[in-house]
Amino acid sequence: MYQLFVKITAIFLLSLALAGCRPFALQMVDPTGTPEYNLGWEDGCDSGLSAEGDWSYKVTFGFKKRPEMAANDQYKQGWNEGFSYCRFSLASSKAKSNWEDVGMGSGF
């Protein structure tokens, strides 16, 4: 009985840890820029996922915009680009599509 409890707890904790990860396609994106730009991109991406996603995305990622970086143009640019990229990437992954939308044409 104890072993079953340990296994179930381990599976639950692993699932919880994996739920906190970004979608796989967005894990492969590595923005290049200054550290401030990269921080803004990460915060903007999390905010974009929260804005576009369902309640689990809102709980996991939330809205992030650091007030201490309000005067930093690199942070603001990175935040805006990360927000747009991640929000619209998630929206397009949820949309129903077919091969014609990918640019293969109707002959494929």
Buried (B, 14 or more C-beta within 10 A) or exposed (E): EEEEEEEEEEEEEEEEEEEEEBBEEBEEEEBEBEEBBBBBBBBBBBBBBBBBBEEEBBEBBEEBBEEEBEEBEBBBBBBBBBBEBBBEBBEEEEEEEEEEEEEEEEEE
